């Protein structure tokens, strides 16, 4: 089944998990302590987030830590480029909208 | 002709802010209207193939714009912009947010401070958008949200758009 990022953030618990591990990597048990849900439920959310490639696992001894999948600056640069393209696209649409509005006024 | 319009995109990682300047071939009054009238915003705010749909608009200091970004499949993702300061036809400052399906603000997600300045350049208008996050962590989180979905789709549609425009 194809997972996407919106599915990842559709659930409030998953959004909270992302917010928590954005600060530092955590084990499922440590995460479960933050929520009023079972350890199993937290594991299920972590599995979905992993499938969405938003988090990755890091085995340290017997513990598995979950952390956000980030190659920091590289990702930021990539994202900025995409963000720039979004604004370009948006503004090109606005050019057309403005041209239409001007014509209507004539 | 479009290529002659000024477009600057400046990312300042130190200050977690992004400045986007764009010149439009229209007067300040009309551009201001396009940025603040929800009926016009709906026509351009979402990058294709997404569409924007206004749920409610209260353009005044303390008011907010609640809108949905609608995916090509019809899924709605709510966002809102809270207006903090408005200087008619000159500038406005807002705080953006991701929302739960009921329209309440999702406090687990970072919010960005938005500022838009409108400057006259003869019969053209220069809009300066400044988007600022509180921390790099927040910027990173937004990056993770936006990386994979919608944005990739938007890029595909942009290529399409550009090829039409260049004909």
Interface residues (C-beta under 8 A of the other chain):
Chain A: X4 X5 X6 X9 X12 X15 X16 X18 X19 X22 X23 X52 X53 X54 X68 X69 X70 X72 X73 X75 X76 X78 X79 X80 X82 X83 X84 X85 X86 X87 X88 X89 X90 X91 X92 X93 X94 X95 X96 X97 X98 X99 X101 X102
Chain B: X2 X5 X7 X9 X11 X13 X18 X20 X22 X24 X25 X26 X30 X31 X33 X34 X40 X43 X44 X45 X46 X47 X48 X71 X75 X77 X98 X100 X106 X108 X109 X129 X137 X139 X140 X141 X143 X144 X145 X146 X147 X148 X149 X150 X151 X152 X154 X155 X157 X158 X161 X165
